């Protein structure tokens, strides 16, 4: 049971951690850039703004996932 709870927590944490990626993909889908300069501008926005936020959230996601797994496994070990 603790493995299932840990995996559900991991999926939930990383779904939240990858929100900048979902936003970038949504903006790219709706804007539908045509041509070289529009693609470069959208790539620059995505790389510098959303990419920076994504890196911070990815590192935080790994840390929170590690904490969640430790807390879940410790809780179930205390029960017996």
PyMOL commands that set and color helices and strands:
alter all, ss='L'
color gray80, all
select helices_A, chain A and resi 2-17+19-31+36-79
alter helices_A, ss='H'
color red, helices_A
deselect
rebuild
show_as cartoon
